[in-house]
Amino acid sequence: MTRSDSATPRHKSGKPASDNPVLQSLGEQLADRRRELGRLQQDVADAAGVSRSTLHTIEHGGTGVRWEKVFAVAAELGLRPSFQEA
């Protein structure tokens, strides 16, 4: 495998890390945006100041991640979180 082969984001879906549909949707949106930009998890994680495993957890809707880390990832992807009435 050459360097260029390994630098292409994969488009695979993983098992959700929780059964919380809000976190699953948030993670899916962040993962979709990252892939849209053609960026690897490791690159986004490094730029956002989080570990790759934390980014993986976020993208799979996992719990236990501090919100400032989620916001840092969103900002790195050019996104700004917003809230709406439930």
PDB file with SEQRES, HELIX, SHEET and CRYST1 records, atoms N, CA, C and O in Angstrom:
SEQRES   1 A   86  MET THR ARG SER ASP SER ALA THR PRO ARG HIS LYS SER          
SEQRES   2 A   86  GLY LYS PRO ALA SER ASP ASN PRO VAL LEU GLN SER LEU          
SEQRES   3 A   86  GLY GLU GLN LEU ALA ASP ARG ARG ARG GLU LEU GLY ARG          
SEQRES   4 A   86  LEU GLN GLN ASP VAL ALA ASP ALA ALA GLY VAL SER ARG          
SEQRES   5 A   86  SER THR LEU HIS THR ILE GLU HIS GLY GLY THR GLY VAL          
SEQRES   6 A   86  ARG TRP GLU LYS VAL PHE ALA VAL ALA ALA GLU LEU GLY          
SEQRES   7 A   86  LEU ARG PRO SER PHE GLN GLU ALA                              
HELIX    1 AA1 ARG A    3  SER A    6  1                                   4    
HELIX    2 AA2 PRO A   21  GLU A   36  1                                  16    
HELIX    3 AA3 GLN A   41  ALA A   48  1                                   8    
HELIX    4 AA4 ARG A   52  GLU A   59  1                                   8    
HELIX    5 AA5 TRP A   67  GLU A   76  1                                  10    
CRYST1    1.000    1.000    1.000  90.00  90.00  90.00 P 1           1          
ATOM      1  N   MET A   1       0.841  -1.174   0.000  1.00  0.00           N  
ATOM      2  CA  MET A   1       0.000   0.000   0.000  1.00  0.00           C  
ATOM      3  C   MET A   1       0.885   1.237   0.000  1.00  0.00           C  
ATOM      4  O   MET A   1       1.818   1.356   0.794  1.00  0.00           O  
ATOM      5  N   THR A   2       0.581   2.126  -0.882  1.00  0.00           N  
ATOM      6  CA  THR A   2       1.360   3.356  -0.950  1.00  0.00           C  
ATOM      7  C   THR A   2       0.785   4.395  -0.009  1.00  0.00           C  
ATOM      8  O   THR A   2      -0.329   4.240   0.491  1.00  0.00           O  
ATOM      9  N   ARG A   3       1.536   5.445   0.231  1.00  0.00           N  
ATOM     10  CA  ARG A   3       1.093   6.523   1.114  1.00  0.00           C  
ATOM     11  C   ARG A   3      -0.212   7.138   0.613  1.00  0.00           C  
ATOM     12  O   ARG A   3      -1.095   7.439   1.417  1.00  0.00           O  
ATOM     13  N   SER A   4      -0.349   7.327  -0.679  1.00  0.00           N  
ATOM     14  CA  SER A   4      -1.565   7.938  -1.217  1.00  0.00           C  
ATOM     15  C   SER A   4      -2.777   7.034  -1.011  1.00  0.00           C  
ATOM     16  O   SER A   4      -3.884   7.536  -0.816  1.00  0.00           O  
ATOM     17  N   ASP A   5      -2.594   5.697  -1.049  1.00  0.00           N  
ATOM     18  CA  ASP A   5      -3.702   4.784  -0.801  1.00  0.00           C  
ATOM     19  C   ASP A   5      -4.195   4.902   0.634  1.00  0.00           C  
ATOM     20  O   ASP A   5      -5.402   4.864   0.874  1.00  0.00           O  
ATOM     21  N   SER A   6      -3.293   5.043   1.580  1.00  0.00           N  
ATOM     22  CA  SER A   6      -3.686   5.079   2.988  1.00  0.00           C  
ATOM     23  C   SER A   6      -4.194   6.454   3.405  1.00  0.00           C  
ATOM     24  O   SER A   6      -4.733   6.604   4.502  1.00  0.00           O  
ATOM     25  N   ALA A   7      -4.030   7.459   2.546  1.00  0.00           N  
ATOM     26  CA  ALA A   7      -4.449   8.812   2.902  1.00  0.00           C  
ATOM     27  C   ALA A   7      -5.850   9.143   2.395  1.00  0.00           C  
ATOM     28  O   ALA A   7      -6.251  10.307   2.391  1.00  0.00           O  
ATOM     29  N   THR A   8      -6.592   8.125   1.967  1.00  0.00           N  
ATOM     30  CA  THR A   8      -7.939   8.339   1.489  1.00  0.00           C  
ATOM     31  C   THR A   8      -8.928   7.870   2.552  1.00  0.00           C  
ATOM     32  O   THR A   8      -8.874   6.717   2.978  1.00  0.00           O  
ATOM     33  N   PRO A   9      -9.844   8.763   2.991  1.00  0.00           N  
ATOM     34  CA  PRO A   9     -10.818   8.348   3.986  1.00  0.00           C  
ATOM     35  C   PRO A   9     -11.684   7.204   3.471  1.00  0.00           C  
ATOM     36  O   PRO A   9     -12.106   7.201   2.314  1.00  0.00           O  
ATOM     37  N   ARG A  10     -11.939   6.246   4.334  1.00  0.00           N  
ATOM     38  CA  ARG A  10     -12.794   5.123   3.975  1.00  0.00           C  
ATOM     39  C   ARG A  10     -14.241   5.518   4.244  1.00  0.00           C  
ATOM     40  O   ARG A  10     -14.527   6.279   5.168  1.00  0.00           O  
ATOM     41  N   HIS A  11     -15.133   4.999   3.439  1.00  0.00           N  
ATOM     42  CA  HIS A  11     -16.558   5.272   3.613  1.00  0.00           C  
ATOM     43  C   HIS A  11     -17.220   4.004   4.129  1.00  0.00           C  
ATOM     44  O   HIS A  11     -17.918   3.306   3.392  1.00  0.00           O  
ATOM     45  N   LYS A  12     -16.993   3.720   5.389  1.00  0.00           N  
ATOM     46  CA  LYS A  12     -17.606   2.539   5.968  1.00  0.00           C  
ATOM     47  C   LYS A  12     -18.418   2.972   7.177  1.00  0.00           C  
ATOM     48  O   LYS A  12     -18.105   3.961   7.840  1.00  0.00           O  
ATOM     49  N   SER A  13     -19.446   2.225   7.440  1.00  0.00           N  
ATOM     50  CA  SER A  13     -20.253   2.548   8.611  1.00  0.00           C  
ATOM     51  C   SER A  13     -19.919   1.553   9.704  1.00  0.00           C  
ATOM     52  O   SER A  13     -19.746   0.361   9.450  1.00  0.00           O  
ATOM     53  N   GLY A  14     -19.833   2.054  10.905  1.00  0.00           N  
ATOM     54  CA  GLY A  14     -19.526   1.199  12.038  1.00  0.00           C  
ATOM     55  C   GLY A  14     -20.746   1.067  12.923  1.00  0.00           C  
ATOM     56  O   GLY A  14     -21.752   1.751  12.736  1.00  0.00           O  
ATOM     57  N   LYS A  15     -20.638   0.189  13.875  1.00  0.00           N  
ATOM     58  CA  LYS A  15     -21.711  -0.018  14.832  1.00  0.00           C  
ATOM     59  C   LYS A  15     -21.786   1.190  15.761  1.00  0.00           C  
ATOM     60  O   LYS A  15     -20.759   1.640  16.268  1.00  0.00           O  
ATOM     61  N   PRO A  16     -22.997   1.725  15.992  1.00  0.00           N  
ATOM     62  CA  PRO A  16     -23.115   2.851  16.928  1.00  0.00           C  
ATOM     63  C   PRO A  16     -22.581   2.487  18.305  1.00  0.00           C  
ATOM     64  O   PRO A  16     -22.716   1.348  18.754  1.00  0.00           O  
ATOM     65  N   ALA A  17     -21.972   3.466  18.973  1.00  0.00           N  
ATOM     66  CA  ALA A  17     -21.389   3.229  20.296  1.00  0.00           C  
ATOM     67  C   ALA A  17     -22.425   3.395  21.396  1.00  0.00           C  
ATOM     68  O   ALA A  17     -22.149   3.078  22.553  1.00  0.00           O  
ATOM     69  N   SER A  18     -23.601   3.882  21.060  1.00  0.00           N  
ATOM     70  CA  SER A  18     -24.669   4.012  22.041  1.00  0.00           C  
ATOM     71  C   SER A  18     -25.999   3.864  21.335  1.00  0.00           C  
ATOM     72  O   SER A  18     -26.054   3.751  20.111  1.00  0.00           O  
ATOM     73  N   ASP A  19     -27.065   3.866  22.107  1.00  0.00           N  
ATOM     74  CA  ASP A  19     -28.392   3.801  21.496  1.00  0.00           C  
ATOM     75  C   ASP A  19     -29.085   5.155  21.535  1.00  0.00           C  
ATOM     76  O   ASP A  19     -30.304   5.239  21.385  1.00  0.00           O  
ATOM     77  N   ASN A  20     -28.301   6.223  21.737  1.00  0.00           N  
ATOM     78  CA  ASN A  20     -28.837   7.575  21.793  1.00  0.00           C  
ATOM     79  C   ASN A  20     -28.915   8.134  20.374  1.00  0.00           C  
ATOM     80  O   ASN A  20     -27.879   8.411  19.770  1.00  0.00           O  
ATOM     81  N   PRO A  21     -30.127   8.306  19.827  1.00  0.00           N  
ATOM     82  CA  PRO A  21     -30.244   8.762  18.442  1.00  0.00           C  
ATOM     83  C   PRO A  21     -29.690  10.167  18.208  1.00  0.00           C  
ATOM     84  O   PRO A  21     -29.234  10.467  17.105  1.00  0.00           O  
ATOM     85  N   VAL A  22     -29.720  11.026  19.212  1.00  0.00           N  
ATOM     86  CA  VAL A  22     -29.182  12.381  19.050  1.00  0.00           C  
ATOM     87  C   VAL A  22     -27.665  12.316  18.883  1.00  0.00           C  
ATOM     88  O   VAL A  22     -27.113  12.965  17.994  1.00  0.00           O  
ATOM     89  N   LEU A  23     -26.993  11.543  19.725  1.00  0.00           N  
ATOM     90  CA  LEU A  23     -25.531  11.410  19.609  1.00  0.00           C  
ATOM     91  C   LEU A  23     -25.146  10.682  18.328  1.00  0.00           C  
ATOM     92  O   LEU A  23     -24.135  11.012  17.709  1.00  0.00           O  
ATOM     93  N   GLN A  24     -25.941   9.695  17.927  1.00  0.00           N  
ATOM     94  CA  GLN A  24     -25.672   8.987  16.678  1.00  0.00           C  
ATOM     95  C   GLN A  24     -25.764   9.932  15.489  1.00  0.00           C  
ATOM     96  O   GLN A  24     -24.918   9.902  14.596  1.00  0.00           O  
ATOM     97  N   SER A  25     -26.800  10.774  15.481  1.00  0.00           N  
ATOM     98  CA  SER A  25     -26.976  11.723  14.384  1.00  0.00           C  
ATOM     99  C   SER A  25     -25.849  12.752  14.356  1.00  0.00           C  
ATOM    100  O   SER A  25     -25.322  13.071  13.290  1.00  0.00           O  
ATOM    101  N   LEU A  26     -25.484  13.267  15.521  1.00  0.00           N  
ATOM    102  CA  LEU A  26     -24.382  14.231  15.609  1.00  0.00           C  
ATOM    103  C   LEU A  26     -23.094  13.616  15.076  1.00  0.00           C  
ATOM    104  O   LEU A  26     -22.394  14.227  14.268  1.00  0.00           O  
ATOM    105  N   GLY A  27     -22.789  12.417  15.526  1.00  0.00           N  
ATOM    106  CA  GLY A  27     -21.576  11.739  15.079  1.00  0.00           C  
ATOM    107  C   GLY A  27     -21.574  11.475  13.590  1.00  0.00           C  
ATOM    108  O   GLY A  27     -20.552  11.625  12.920  1.00  0.00           O  
ATOM    109  N   GLU A  28     -22.724  11.081  13.080  1.00  0.00           N  
ATOM    110  CA  GLU A  28     -22.844  10.809  11.644  1.00  0.00           C  
ATOM    111  C   GLU A  28     -22.613  12.083  10.829  1.00  0.00           C  
ATOM    112  O   GLU A  28     -21.949  12.051   9.793  1.00  0.00           O  
ATOM    113  N   GLN A  29     -23.162  13.196  11.301  1.00  0.00           N  
ATOM    114  CA  GLN A  29     -22.973  14.465  10.592  1.00  0.00           C  
ATOM    115  C   GLN A  29     -21.507  14.881  10.578  1.00  0.00           C  
ATOM    116  O   GLN A  29     -21.002  15.354   9.561  1.00  0.00           O  
ATOM    117  N   LEU A  30     -20.825  14.705  11.710  1.00  0.00           N  
ATOM    118  CA  LEU A  30     -19.405  15.060  11.774  1.00  0.00           C  
ATOM    119  C   LEU A  30     -18.578  14.142  10.879  1.00  0.00           C  
ATOM    120  O   LEU A  30     -17.682  14.605  10.173  1.00  0.00           O  
ATOM    121  N   ALA A  31     -18.872  12.850  10.905  1.00  0.00           N  
ATOM    122  CA  ALA A  31     -18.139  11.901  10.053  1.00  0.00           C  
ATOM    123  C   ALA A  31     -18.380  12.199   8.574  1.00  0.00           C  
ATOM    124  O   ALA A  31     -17.449  12.161   7.768  1.00  0.00           O  
ATOM    125  N   ASP A  32     -19.632  12.493   8.222  1.00  0.00           N  
ATOM    126  CA  ASP A  32     -19.953  12.819   6.824  1.00  0.00           C  
ATOM    127  C   ASP A  32     -19.186  14.062   6.375  1.00  0.00           C  
ATOM    128  O   ASP A  32     -18.643  14.097   5.271  1.00  0.00           O  
ATOM    129  N   ARG A  33     -19.144  15.069   7.228  1.00  0.00           N  
ATOM    130  CA  ARG A  33     -18.429  16.306   6.885  1.00  0.00           C  
ATOM    131  C   ARG A  33     -16.936  16.041   6.707  1.00  0.00           C  
ATOM    132  O   ARG A  33     -16.315  16.543   5.770  1.00  0.00           O  
ATOM    133  N   ARG A  34     -16.365  15.247   7.617  1.00  0.00           N  
ATOM    134  CA  ARG A  34     -14.938  14.916   7.533  1.00  0.00           C  
ATOM    135  C   ARG A  34     -14.638  14.220   6.211  1.00  0.00           C  
ATOM    136  O   ARG A  34     -13.663  14.549   5.535  1.00  0.00           O  
ATOM    137  N   ARG A  35     -15.472  13.268   5.850  1.00  0.00           N  
ATOM    138  CA  ARG A  35     -15.274  12.534   4.593  1.00  0.00           C  
ATOM    139  C   ARG A  35     -15.468  13.451   3.384  1.00  0.00           C  
ATOM    140  O   ARG A  35     -14.732  13.372   2.401  1.00  0.00           O  
ATOM    141  N   GLU A  36     -16.481  14.328   3.483  1.00  0.00           N  
ATOM    142  CA  GLU A  36     -16.737  15.310   2.426  1.00  0.00           C  
ATOM    143  C   GLU A  36     -15.489  16.147   2.145  1.00  0.00           C  
ATOM    144  O   GLU A  36     -15.184  16.469   0.997  1.00  0.00           O  
ATOM    145  N   LEU A  37     -14.780  16.489   3.211  1.00  0.00           N  
ATOM    146  CA  LEU A  37     -13.560  17.289   3.093  1.00  0.00           C  
ATOM    147  C   LEU A  37     -12.345  16.446   2.708  1.00  0.00           C  
ATOM    148  O   LEU A  37     -11.267  16.982   2.452  1.00  0.00           O  
ATOM    149  N   GLY A  38     -12.525  15.119   2.669  1.00  0.00           N  
ATOM    150  CA  GLY A  38     -11.435  14.224   2.300  1.00  0.00           C  
ATOM    151  C   GLY A  38     -10.355  14.115   3.366  1.00  0.00           C  
ATOM    152  O   GLY A  38      -9.182  13.917   3.050  1.00  0.00           O  
ATOM    153  N   ARG A  39     -10.748  14.241   4.618  1.00  0.00           N  
ATOM    154  CA  ARG A  39      -9.770  14.238   5.709  1.00  0.00           C  
ATOM    155  C   ARG A  39      -9.834  12.947   6.501  1.00  0.00           C  
ATOM    156  O   ARG A  39     -10.900  12.353   6.664  1.00  0.00           O  
ATOM    157  N   LEU A  40      -8.692  12.525   6.986  1.00  0.00           N  
ATOM    158  CA  LEU A  40      -8.579  11.328   7.808  1.00  0.00           C  
ATOM    159  C   LEU A  40      -8.897  11.640   9.263  1.00  0.00           C  
ATOM    160  O   LEU A  40      -8.719  12.769   9.722  1.00  0.00           O  
ATOM    161  N   GLN A  41      -9.372  10.619   9.987  1.00  0.00           N  
ATOM    162  CA  GLN A  41      -9.646  10.802  11.407  1.00  0.00           C  
ATOM    163  C   GLN A  41      -8.423  11.334  12.143  1.00  0.00           C  
ATOM    164  O   GLN A  41      -8.542  12.263  12.941  1.00  0.00           O  
ATOM    165  N   GLN A  42      -7.263  10.767  11.889  1.00  0.00           N  
ATOM    166  CA  GLN A  42      -6.058  11.171  12.618  1.00  0.00           C  
ATOM    167  C   GLN A  42      -5.731  12.641  12.375  1.00  0.00           C  
ATOM    168  O   GLN A  42      -5.358  13.355  13.306  1.00  0.00           O  
ATOM    169  N   ASP A  43      -5.867  13.090  11.153  1.00  0.00           N  
ATOM    170  CA  ASP A  43      -5.570  14.491  10.820  1.00  0.00           C  
ATOM    171  C   ASP A  43      -6.521  15.448  11.537  1.00  0.00           C  
ATOM    172  O   ASP A  43      -6.087  16.454  12.098  1.00  0.00           O  
ATOM    173  N   VAL A  44      -7.812  15.136  11.518  1.00  0.00           N  
ATOM    174  CA  VAL A  44      -8.797  15.991  12.185  1.00  0.00           C  
ATOM    175  C   VAL A  44      -8.584  15.954  13.688  1.00  0.00           C  
ATOM    176  O   VAL A  44      -8.638  16.989  14.352  1.00  0.00           O  
ATOM    177  N   ALA A  45      -8.343  14.774  14.222  1.00  0.00           N  
ATOM    178  CA  ALA A  45      -8.120  14.646  15.664  1.00  0.00           C  
ATOM    179  C   ALA A  45      -6.917  15.473  16.104  1.00  0.00           C  
ATOM    180  O   ALA A  45      -6.992  16.199  17.096  1.00  0.00           O  
ATOM    181  N   ASP A  46      -5.827  15.370  15.384  1.00  0.00           N  
ATOM    182  CA  ASP A  46      -4.617  16.131  15.730  1.00  0.00           C  
ATOM    183  C   ASP A  46      -4.896  17.638  15.694  1.00  0.00           C  
ATOM    184  O   ASP A  46      -4.516  18.370  16.608  1.00  0.00           O  
ATOM    185  N   ALA A  47      -5.557  18.086  14.635  1.00  0.00           N  
ATOM    186  CA  ALA A  47      -5.828  19.514  14.479  1.00  0.00           C  
ATOM    187  C   ALA A  47      -6.807  20.030  15.536  1.00  0.00           C  
ATOM    188  O   ALA A  47      -6.739  21.195  15.927  1.00  0.00           O  
ATOM    189  N   ALA A  48      -7.715  19.169  15.997  1.00  0.00           N  
ATOM    190  CA  ALA A  48      -8.711  19.569  16.991  1.00  0.00           C  
ATOM    191  C   ALA A  48      -8.198  19.394  18.422  1.00  0.00           C  
ATOM    192  O   ALA A  48      -8.841  19.841  19.372  1.00  0.00           O  
ATOM    193  N   GLY A  49      -7.048  18.748  18.573  1.00  0.00           N  
ATOM    194  CA  GLY A  49      -6.490  18.537  19.910  1.00  0.00           C  
ATOM    195  C   GLY A  49      -7.146  17.421  20.689  1.00  0.00           C  
ATOM    196  O   GLY A  49      -7.207  17.466  21.918  1.00  0.00           O  
ATOM    197  N   VAL A  50      -7.643  16.406  19.971  1.00  0.00           N  
ATOM    198  CA  VAL A  50      -8.229  15.238  20.619  1.00  0.00           C  
ATOM    199  C   VAL A  50      -7.536  13.985  20.092  1.00  0.00           C  
ATOM    200  O   VAL A  50      -6.831  14.034  19.084  1.00  0.00           O  
ATOM    201  N   SER A  51      -7.741  12.872  20.776  1.00  0.00           N  
ATOM    202  CA  SER A  51      -7.145  11.623  20.291  1.00  0.00           C  
ATOM    203  C   SER A  51      -8.005  11.065  19.154  1.00  0.00           C  
ATOM    204  O   SER A  51      -9.180  11.407  19.020  1.00  0.00           O  
ATOM    205  N   ARG A  52      -7.402  10.210  18.352  1.00  0.00           N  
ATOM    206  CA  ARG A  52      -8.152   9.581  17.269  1.00  0.00           C  
ATOM    207  C   ARG A  52      -9.269   8.714  17.836  1.00  0.00           C  
ATOM    208  O   ARG A  52     -10.351   8.640  17.255  1.00  0.00           O  
ATOM    209  N   SER A  53      -9.016   8.060  18.960  1.00  0.00           N  
ATOM    210  CA  SER A  53     -10.056   7.210  19.552  1.00  0.00           C  
ATOM    211  C   SER A  53     -11.228   8.049  20.068  1.00  0.00           C  
ATOM    212  O   SER A  53     -12.374   7.601  20.026  1.00  0.00           O  
ATOM    213  N   THR A  54     -10.949   9.261  20.553  1.00  0.00           N  
ATOM    214  CA  THR A  54     -12.033  10.155  20.967  1.00  0.00           C  
ATOM    215  C   THR A  54     -12.867  10.558  19.760  1.00  0.00           C  
ATOM    216  O   THR A  54     -14.096  10.561  19.830  1.00  0.00           O  
ATOM    217  N   LEU A  55     -12.214  10.897  18.657  1.00  0.00           N  
ATOM    218  CA  LEU A  55     -12.943  11.248  17.442  1.00  0.00           C  
ATOM    219  C   LEU A  55     -13.776  10.063  16.969  1.00  0.00           C  
ATOM    220  O   LEU A  55     -14.922  10.237  16.555  1.00  0.00           O  
ATOM    221  N   HIS A  56     -13.221   8.882  17.024  1.00  0.00           N  
ATOM    222  CA  HIS A  56     -13.946   7.665  16.642  1.00  0.00           C  
ATOM    223  C   HIS A  56     -15.202   7.518  17.510  1.00  0.00           C  
ATOM    224  O   HIS A  56     -16.285   7.235  16.998  1.00  0.00           O  
ATOM    225  N   THR A  57     -15.051   7.710  18.808  1.00  0.00           N  
ATOM    226  CA  THR A  57     -16.187   7.612  19.728  1.00  0.00           C  
ATOM    227  C   THR A  57     -17.257   8.634  19.378  1.00  0.00           C  
ATOM    228  O   THR A  57     -18.444   8.307  19.356  1.00  0.00           O  
ATOM    229  N   ILE A  58     -16.848   9.871  19.103  1.00  0.00           N  
ATOM    230  CA  ILE A  58     -17.791  10.925  18.728  1.00  0.00           C  
ATOM    231  C   ILE A  58     -18.530  10.536  17.453  1.00  0.00           C  
ATOM    232  O   ILE A  58     -19.756  10.631  17.387  1.00  0.00           O  
ATOM    233  N   GLU A  59     -17.789  10.101  16.448  1.00  0.00           N  
ATOM    234  CA  GLU A  59     -18.397   9.766  15.157  1.00  0.00           C  
ATOM    235  C   GLU A  59     -19.352   8.583  15.246  1.00  0.00           C  
ATOM    236  O   GLU A  59     -20.232   8.434  14.398  1.00  0.00           O  
ATOM    237  N   HIS A  60     -19.188   7.747  16.258  1.00  0.00           N  
ATOM    238  CA  HIS A  60     -20.059   6.584  16.416  1.00  0.00           C  
ATOM    239  C   HIS A  60     -21.114   6.802  17.494  1.00  0.00           C  
ATOM    240  O   HIS A  60     -21.747   5.849  17.949  1.00  0.00           O  
ATOM    241  N   GLY A  61     -21.304   8.061  17.905  1.00  0.00           N  
ATOM    242  CA  GLY A  61     -22.379   8.384  18.840  1.00  0.00           C  
ATOM    243  C   GLY A  61     -22.145   7.940  20.264  1.00  0.00           C  
ATOM    244  O   GLY A  61     -23.096   7.732  21.017  1.00  0.00           O  
ATOM    245  N   GLY A  62     -20.881   7.793  20.643  1.00  0.00           N  
ATOM    246  CA  GLY A  62     -20.554   7.331  21.979  1.00  0.00           C  
ATOM    247  C   GLY A  62     -20.816   8.371  23.055  1.00  0.00           C  
ATOM    248  O   GLY A  62     -20.884   9.570  22.784  1.00  0.00           O  
ATOM    249  N   THR A  63     -20.957   7.895  24.255  1.00  0.00           N  
ATOM    250  CA  THR A  63     -21.165   8.768  25.405  1.00  0.00           C  
ATOM    251  C   THR A  63     -19.850   8.947  26.146  1.00  0.00           C  
ATOM    252  O   THR A  63     -18.869   8.255  25.874  1.00  0.00           O  
ATOM    253  N   GLY A  64     -19.842   9.878  27.078  1.00  0.00           N  
ATOM    254  CA  GLY A  64     -18.671  10.077  27.922  1.00  0.00           C  
ATOM    255  C   GLY A  64     -17.611  10.990  27.336  1.00  0.00           C  
ATOM    256  O   GLY A  64     -16.512  11.090  27.882  1.00  0.00           O  
ATOM    257  N   VAL A  65     -17.920  11.652  26.241  1.00  0.00           N  
ATOM    258  CA  VAL A  65     -16.970  12.583  25.631  1.00  0.00           C  
ATOM    259  C   VAL A  65     -17.347  13.990  26.068  1.00  0.00           C  
ATOM    260  O   VAL A  65     -18.517  14.369  26.018  1.00  0.00           O  
ATOM    261  N   ARG A  66     -16.364  14.758  26.494  1.00  0.00           N  
ATOM    262  CA  ARG A  66     -16.631  16.130  26.929  1.00  0.00           C  
ATOM    263  C   ARG A  66     -17.061  16.975  25.742  1.00  0.00           C  
ATOM    264  O   ARG A  66     -16.514  16.864  24.646  1.00  0.00           O  
ATOM    265  N   TRP A  67     -18.068  17.834  25.988  1.00  0.00           N  
ATOM    266  CA  TRP A  67     -18.629  18.641  24.912  1.00  0.00           C  
ATOM    267  C   TRP A  67     -17.601  19.556  24.264  1.00  0.00           C  
ATOM    268  O   TRP A  67     -17.678  19.815  23.063  1.00  0.00           O  
ATOM    269  N   GLU A  68     -16.635  20.051  25.043  1.00  0.00           N  
ATOM    270  CA  GLU A  68     -15.639  20.929  24.417  1.00  0.00           C  
ATOM    271  C   GLU A  68     -14.825  20.195  23.357  1.00  0.00           C  
ATOM    272  O   GLU A  68     -14.329  20.816  22.417  1.00  0.00           O  
ATOM    273  N   LYS A  69     -14.685  18.878  23.501  1.00  0.00           N  
ATOM    274  CA  LYS A  69     -13.979  18.102  22.477  1.00  0.00           C  
ATOM    275  C   LYS A  69     -14.837  17.963  21.224  1.00  0.00           C  
ATOM    276  O   LYS A  69     -14.332  18.038  20.104  1.00  0.00           O  
ATOM    277  N   VAL A  70     -16.135  17.760  21.424  1.00  0.00           N  
ATOM    278  CA  VAL A  70     -17.049  17.688  20.282  1.00  0.00           C  
ATOM    279  C   VAL A  70     -17.041  19.025  19.540  1.00  0.00           C  
ATOM    280  O   VAL A  70     -16.981  19.056  18.311  1.00  0.00           O  
ATOM    281  N   PHE A  71     -17.103  20.131  20.292  1.00  0.00           N  
ATOM    282  CA  PHE A  71     -17.093  21.453  19.676  1.00  0.00           C  
ATOM    283  C   PHE A  71     -15.773  21.727  18.954  1.00  0.00           C  
ATOM    284  O   PHE A  71     -15.769  22.365  17.901  1.00  0.00           O  
ATOM    285  N   ALA A  72     -14.654  21.252  19.506  1.00  0.00           N  
ATOM    286  CA  ALA A  72     -13.351  21.437  18.862  1.00  0.00           C  
ATOM    287  C   ALA A  72     -13.306  20.701  17.523  1.00  0.00           C  
ATOM    288  O   ALA A  72     -12.779  21.223  16.541  1.00  0.00           O  
ATOM    289  N   VAL A  73     -13.853  19.501  17.488  1.00  0.00           N  
ATOM    290  CA  VAL A  73     -13.900  18.733  16.242  1.00  0.00           C  
ATOM    291  C   VAL A  73     -14.792  19.453  15.230  1.00  0.00           C  
ATOM    292  O   VAL A  73     -14.421  19.605  14.066  1.00  0.00           O  
ATOM    293  N   ALA A  74     -15.960  19.892  15.676  1.00  0.00           N  
ATOM    294  CA  ALA A  74     -16.874  20.604  14.776  1.00  0.00           C  
ATOM    295  C   ALA A  74     -16.202  21.844  14.193  1.00  0.00           C  
ATOM    296  O   ALA A  74     -16.287  22.096  12.992  1.00  0.00           O  
ATOM    297  N   ALA A  75     -15.541  22.610  15.042  1.00  0.00           N  
ATOM    298  CA  ALA A  75     -14.864  23.826  14.577  1.00  0.00           C  
ATOM    299  C   ALA A  75     -13.782  23.488  13.553  1.00  0.00           C  
ATOM    300  O   ALA A  75     -13.635  24.189  12.552  1.00  0.00           O  
ATOM    301  N   GLU A  76     -13.032  22.429  13.795  1.00  0.00           N  
ATOM    302  CA  GLU A  76     -11.978  22.025  12.860  1.00  0.00           C  
ATOM    303  C   GLU A  76     -12.561  21.647  11.504  1.00  0.00           C  
ATOM    304  O   GLU A  76     -11.898  21.783  10.475  1.00  0.00           O  
ATOM    305  N   LEU A  77     -13.803  21.174  11.510  1.00  0.00           N  
ATOM    306  CA  LEU A  77     -14.474  20.777  10.268  1.00  0.00           C  
ATOM    307  C   LEU A  77     -15.267  21.932   9.663  1.00  0.00           C  
ATOM    308  O   LEU A  77     -15.989  21.753   8.682  1.00  0.00           O  
ATOM    309  N   GLY A  78     -15.128  23.121  10.255  1.00  0.00           N  
ATOM    310  CA  GLY A  78     -15.826  24.284   9.730  1.00  0.00           C  
ATOM    311  C   GLY A  78     -17.297  24.324  10.071  1.00  0.00           C  
ATOM    312  O   GLY A  78     -18.090  24.939   9.358  1.00  0.00           O  
ATOM    313  N   LEU A  79     -17.667  23.666  11.163  1.00  0.00           N  
ATOM    314  CA  LEU A  79     -19.067  23.615  11.576  1.00  0.00           C  
ATOM    315  C   LEU A  79     -19.242  24.322  12.918  1.00  0.00           C  
ATOM    316  O   LEU A  79     -18.318  24.396  13.728  1.00  0.00           O  
ATOM    317  N   ARG A  80     -20.437  24.833  13.127  1.00  0.00           N  
ATOM    318  CA  ARG A  80     -20.775  25.451  14.411  1.00  0.00           C  
ATOM    319  C   ARG A  80     -22.033  24.781  14.923  1.00  0.00           C  
ATOM    320  O   ARG A  80     -23.076  24.859  14.273  1.00  0.00           O  
ATOM    321  N   PRO A  81     -21.964  24.123  16.075  1.00  0.00           N  
ATOM    322  CA  PRO A  81     -23.154  23.455  16.614  1.00  0.00           C  
ATOM    323  C   PRO A  81     -24.252  24.469  16.958  1.00  0.00           C  
ATOM    324  O   PRO A  81     -23.978  25.593  17.380  1.00  0.00           O  
ATOM    325  N   SER A  82     -25.475  24.045  16.766  1.00  0.00           N  
ATOM    326  CA  SER A  82     -26.609  24.867  17.181  1.00  0.00           C  
ATOM    327  C   SER A  82     -27.625  23.932  17.843  1.00  0.00           C  
ATOM    328  O   SER A  82     -27.649  22.727  17.594  1.00  0.00           O  
ATOM    329  N   PHE A  83     -28.441  24.516  18.671  1.00  0.00           N  
ATOM    330  CA  PHE A  83     -29.431  23.747  19.407  1.00  0.00           C  
ATOM    331  C   PHE A  83     -30.830  24.170  18.981  1.00  0.00           C  
ATOM    332  O   PHE A  83     -31.065  25.320  18.610  1.00  0.00           O  
ATOM    333  N   GLN A  84     -31.739  23.229  19.041  1.00  0.00           N  
ATOM    334  CA  GLN A  84     -33.122  23.534  18.715  1.00  0.00           C  
ATOM    335  C   GLN A  84     -34.037  22.900  19.757  1.00  0.00           C  
ATOM    336  O   GLN A  84     -33.645  21.972  20.464  1.00  0.00           O  
ATOM    337  N   GLU A  85     -35.249  23.412  19.840  1.00  0.00           N  
ATOM    338  CA  GLU A  85     -36.204  22.883  20.791  1.00  0.00           C  
ATOM    339  C   GLU A  85     -36.500  21.443  20.483  1.00  0.00           C  
ATOM    340  O   GLU A  85     -36.595  21.047  19.322  1.00  0.00           O  
ATOM    341  N   ALA A  86     -36.645  20.657  21.537  1.00  0.00           N  
ATOM    342  CA  ALA A  86     -36.959  19.234  21.370  1.00  0.00           C  
ATOM    343  C   ALA A  86     -38.430  19.030  21.136  1.00  0.00           C  
ATOM    344  O   ALA A  86     -38.878  17.895  20.974  1.00  0.00           O  
TER     345      ALA A  86                                                      
END                                                                             
